[in-house]
């Protein structure tokens, strides 16, 4: 997953139309934009609201129930992991041709307005009751798409899907993921 509060690069979905995630027509340069498997420590400083996140006790893997996983063709439990500074969960769907990776990351100390300046943010219509944006950071590559949902001014959920090199498919899937996760958010 590409956590905007961390140092990982964001994938390339840059345009939105009526709430539909649409891939950027250009290809970003630099890092691969693929999710990092490397653990990161939680920040030791930052938002003064730290410790007050309404999602502080939420297991990110619990944000997708059995019905939601079935809609995304996900089977099995997700893998809890650190994704940048986020508490995350990853599901892998292995297909005959290409595999897909679904990542959900909870950031307890960074809100939707805390996205680094190096990330180009495209506002989306609200998803349910939550503010939503797509982000694209230099270094994002093809096949991935990210949506960020604001929870409070100091917390958010980052959602990312990788679908081989098919950015449009990733954007369609991350929009579906966002609509399935959003009702579980405070």
VENMO-V722096 format. One record per residue. N is the residue number from 1. RES is the residue in three letters. PSI is psi in degrees with one decimal (NA if undefined). OMEGA is omega in whole degrees, 0 to 359 (999 if undefined). D_LAST is the distance of its C-alpha to the last C-alpha in whole Angstrom. Layout:
BEGIN
n=N res=RES psi=PSI omega=OMEGA d_last=D_LAST
n=N res=RES psi=PSI omega=OMEGA d_last=D_LAST
END
This chain:
BEGIN
n=1 res=UNK psi=149.3 omega=181 d_last=22
n=2 res=UNK psi=102.9 omega=184 d_last=22
n=3 res=UNK psi=120.2 omega=186 d_last=20
n=4 res=UNK psi=-24.6 omega=179 d_last=21
n=5 res=UNK psi=-12.7 omega=180 d_last=21
n=6 res=UNK psi=-161.6 omega=183 d_last=23
n=7 res=UNK psi=3.3 omega=180 d_last=27
n=8 res=UNK psi=153.9 omega=179 d_last=26
n=9 res=UNK psi=152.3 omega=179 d_last=27
n=10 res=UNK psi=153.9 omega=181 d_last=25
n=11 res=UNK psi=178.0 omega=193 d_last=26
n=12 res=UNK psi=83.1 omega=163 d_last=28
n=13 res=UNK psi=120.5 omega=188 d_last=26
n=14 res=UNK psi=-12.0 omega=185 d_last=27
n=15 res=UNK psi=149.2 omega=176 d_last=27
n=16 res=UNK psi=142.7 omega=177 d_last=25
n=17 res=UNK psi=119.2 omega=179 d_last=26
n=18 res=UNK psi=41.8 omega=176 d_last=24
n=19 res=UNK psi=3.6 omega=180 d_last=21
n=20 res=UNK psi=130.2 omega=176 d_last=23
n=21 res=UNK psi=131.0 omega=182 d_last=23
n=22 res=UNK psi=133.1 omega=182 d_last=27
n=23 res=UNK psi=150.1 omega=174 d_last=29
n=24 res=UNK psi=140.8 omega=182 d_last=31
n=25 res=UNK psi=-23.0 omega=177 d_last=34
n=26 res=UNK psi=164.1 omega=177 d_last=35
n=27 res=UNK psi=126.3 omega=179 d_last=35
n=28 res=UNK psi=157.5 omega=181 d_last=34
n=29 res=UNK psi=166.4 omega=177 d_last=36
n=30 res=UNK psi=-134.3 omega=182 d_last=36
n=31 res=UNK psi=168.0 omega=186 d_last=34
n=32 res=UNK psi=-24.5 omega=184 d_last=33
n=33 res=UNK psi=6.4 omega=180 d_last=29
n=34 res=UNK psi=153.5 omega=179 d_last=29
n=35 res=UNK psi=144.7 omega=179 d_last=26
n=36 res=UNK psi=138.7 omega=175 d_last=27
n=37 res=UNK psi=-0.2 omega=184 d_last=28
n=38 res=UNK psi=129.4 omega=179 d_last=29
n=39 res=UNK psi=150.1 omega=176 d_last=27
n=40 res=UNK psi=148.5 omega=178 d_last=26
n=41 res=UNK psi=151.5 omega=175 d_last=25
n=42 res=UNK psi=145.0 omega=181 d_last=22
n=43 res=UNK psi=144.9 omega=181 d_last=23
n=44 res=UNK psi=-12.5 omega=176 d_last=25
n=45 res=UNK psi=177.1 omega=179 d_last=24
n=46 res=UNK psi=-130.9 omega=186 d_last=22
n=47 res=UNK psi=130.5 omega=179 d_last=19
n=48 res=UNK psi=-12.5 omega=179 d_last=20
n=49 res=UNK psi=-1.3 omega=182 d_last=16
n=50 res=UNK psi=138.1 omega=182 d_last=17
n=51 res=UNK psi=-7.1 omega=180 d_last=16
n=52 res=UNK psi=15.3 omega=182 d_last=13
n=53 res=UNK psi=132.4 omega=177 d_last=10
n=54 res=UNK psi=-8.7 omega=181 d_last=7
n=55 res=UNK psi=9.4 omega=185 d_last=8
n=56 res=UNK psi=-34.4 omega=181 d_last=11
n=57 res=UNK psi=4.2 omega=183 d_last=12
n=58 res=UNK psi=130.3 omega=174 d_last=10
n=59 res=UNK psi=119.5 omega=182 d_last=13
n=60 res=UNK psi=-28.5 omega=179 d_last=13
n=61 res=UNK psi=-20.4 omega=179 d_last=16
n=62 res=UNK psi=-6.9 omega=180 d_last=14
n=63 res=UNK psi=-12.4 omega=173 d_last=11
n=64 res=UNK psi=110.7 omega=177 d_last=15
n=65 res=UNK psi=179.1 omega=184 d_last=16
n=66 res=UNK psi=-40.9 omega=180 d_last=20
n=67 res=UNK psi=-42.1 omega=179 d_last=20
n=68 res=UNK psi=-43.1 omega=179 d_last=18
n=69 res=UNK psi=-39.1 omega=179 d_last=20
n=70 res=UNK psi=-39.2 omega=179 d_last=23
n=71 res=UNK psi=-28.3 omega=181 d_last=22
n=72 res=UNK psi=5.5 omega=183 d_last=22
n=73 res=UNK psi=33.1 omega=177 d_last=26
n=74 res=UNK psi=132.0 omega=173 d_last=24
n=75 res=UNK psi=150.6 omega=178 d_last=26
n=76 res=UNK psi=169.6 omega=181 d_last=25
n=77 res=UNK psi=152.4 omega=174 d_last=23
n=78 res=UNK psi=167.7 omega=180 d_last=21
n=79 res=UNK psi=113.9 omega=176 d_last=23
n=80 res=UNK psi=138.2 omega=181 d_last=21
n=81 res=UNK psi=159.6 omega=170 d_last=22
n=82 res=UNK psi=130.5 omega=177 d_last=22
n=83 res=UNK psi=99.9 omega=188 d_last=21
n=84 res=UNK psi=-123.3 omega=178 d_last=23
n=85 res=UNK psi=2.7 omega=183 d_last=20
n=86 res=UNK psi=151.2 omega=166 d_last=17
n=87 res=UNK psi=117.3 omega=189 d_last=17
n=88 res=UNK psi=172.5 omega=175 d_last=17
n=89 res=UNK psi=140.0 omega=181 d_last=18
n=90 res=UNK psi=135.8 omega=173 d_last=21
n=91 res=UNK psi=137.8 omega=177 d_last=23
n=92 res=UNK psi=134.0 omega=175 d_last=26
n=93 res=UNK psi=111.2 omega=181 d_last=28
n=94 res=UNK psi=120.8 omega=180 d_last=31
n=95 res=UNK psi=172.4 omega=179 d_last=33
n=96 res=UNK psi=-38.9 omega=181 d_last=37
n=97 res=UNK psi=-66.5 omega=183 d_last=37
n=98 res=UNK psi=149.9 omega=175 d_last=34
n=99 res=UNK psi=160.6 omega=176 d_last=31
n=100 res=UNK psi=147.3 omega=176 d_last=28
n=101 res=UNK psi=130.1 omega=176 d_last=25
n=102 res=UNK psi=124.9 omega=178 d_last=21
n=103 res=UNK psi=138.3 omega=173 d_last=19
n=104 res=UNK psi=126.4 omega=180 d_last=15
n=105 res=UNK psi=132.9 omega=177 d_last=15
n=106 res=UNK psi=125.0 omega=176 d_last=12
n=107 res=UNK psi=112.5 omega=184 d_last=14
n=108 res=UNK psi=-15.7 omega=185 d_last=13
n=109 res=UNK psi=18.2 omega=178 d_last=15
n=110 res=UNK psi=120.1 omega=179 d_last=16
n=111 res=UNK psi=-177.7 omega=183 d_last=14
n=112 res=UNK psi=-22.2 omega=178 d_last=15
n=113 res=UNK psi=-1.6 omega=181 d_last=18
n=114 res=UNK psi=16.8 omega=180 d_last=19
n=115 res=UNK psi=133.9 omega=182 d_last=20
n=116 res=UNK psi=150.9 omega=181 d_last=24
n=117 res=UNK psi=-19.7 omega=180 d_last=27
n=118 res=UNK psi=-6.5 omega=182 d_last=28
n=119 res=UNK psi=126.9 omega=175 d_last=26
n=120 res=UNK psi=122.4 omega=184 d_last=26
n=121 res=UNK psi=130.8 omega=176 d_last=23
n=122 res=UNK psi=117.2 omega=180 d_last=23
n=123 res=UNK psi=136.3 omega=174 d_last=20
n=124 res=UNK psi=161.6 omega=169 d_last=19
n=125 res=UNK psi=153.7 omega=178 d_last=18
n=126 res=UNK psi=144.9 omega=172 d_last=14
n=127 res=UNK psi=111.3 omega=189 d_last=13
n=128 res=UNK psi=-128.6 omega=181 d_last=11
n=129 res=UNK psi=8.0 omega=187 d_last=9
n=130 res=UNK psi=139.3 omega=174 d_last=9
n=131 res=UNK psi=139.9 omega=183 d_last=12
n=132 res=UNK psi=142.5 omega=174 d_last=14
n=133 res=UNK psi=155.9 omega=167 d_last=18
n=134 res=UNK psi=149.7 omega=178 d_last=20
n=135 res=UNK psi=145.9 omega=176 d_last=22
n=136 res=UNK psi=122.5 omega=179 d_last=26
n=137 res=UNK psi=146.5 omega=175 d_last=27
n=138 res=UNK psi=134.9 omega=181 d_last=31
n=139 res=UNK psi=-7.2 omega=177 d_last=32
n=140 res=UNK psi=147.6 omega=181 d_last=30
n=141 res=UNK psi=179.2 omega=180 d_last=32
n=142 res=UNK psi=154.5 omega=174 d_last=32
n=143 res=UNK psi=0.2 omega=181 d_last=30
n=144 res=UNK psi=157.2 omega=178 d_last=26
n=145 res=UNK psi=141.8 omega=184 d_last=24
n=146 res=UNK psi=136.5 omega=171 d_last=20
n=147 res=UNK psi=138.4 omega=179 d_last=17
n=148 res=UNK psi=129.9 omega=178 d_last=15
n=149 res=UNK psi=126.5 omega=176 d_last=11
n=150 res=UNK psi=133.8 omega=177 d_last=10
n=151 res=UNK psi=-55.9 omega=172 d_last=7
n=152 res=UNK psi=-177.6 omega=177 d_last=9
n=153 res=UNK psi=-18.7 omega=183 d_last=12
n=154 res=UNK psi=20.0 omega=176 d_last=13
n=155 res=UNK psi=154.7 omega=181 d_last=11
n=156 res=UNK psi=172.1 omega=174 d_last=10
n=157 res=UNK psi=125.4 omega=177 d_last=11
n=158 res=UNK psi=131.7 omega=181 d_last=15
n=159 res=UNK psi=133.7 omega=182 d_last=16
n=160 res=UNK psi=140.7 omega=174 d_last=20
n=161 res=UNK psi=135.8 omega=171 d_last=22
n=162 res=UNK psi=133.0 omega=181 d_last=26
n=163 res=UNK psi=70.7 omega=182 d_last=29
n=164 res=UNK psi=-124.6 omega=176 d_last=32
n=165 res=UNK psi=12.0 omega=185 d_last=33
n=166 res=UNK psi=89.3 omega=184 d_last=32
n=167 res=UNK psi=-39.6 omega=180 d_last=29
n=168 res=UNK psi=-43.2 omega=178 d_last=29
n=169 res=UNK psi=-42.9 omega=179 d_last=28
n=170 res=UNK psi=-41.4 omega=180 d_last=26
n=171 res=UNK psi=-39.9 omega=177 d_last=24
n=172 res=UNK psi=-44.7 omega=181 d_last=24
n=173 res=UNK psi=-38.4 omega=180 d_last=22
n=174 res=UNK psi=-32.2 omega=176 d_last=20
n=175 res=UNK psi=-42.1 omega=177 d_last=19
n=176 res=UNK psi=-42.9 omega=177 d_last=19
n=177 res=UNK psi=-45.8 omega=181 d_last=17
n=178 res=UNK psi=-41.1 omega=180 d_last=14
n=179 res=UNK psi=-24.8 omega=178 d_last=14
n=180 res=UNK psi=-33.8 omega=180 d_last=14
n=181 res=UNK psi=-38.0 omega=188 d_last=11
n=182 res=UNK psi=-43.3 omega=181 d_last=9
n=183 res=UNK psi=-17.7 omega=180 d_last=8
n=184 res=UNK psi=-6.4 omega=183 d_last=7
n=185 res=UNK psi=145.2 omega=178 d_last=4
n=186 res=UNK psi=NA omega=999 d_last=0
END
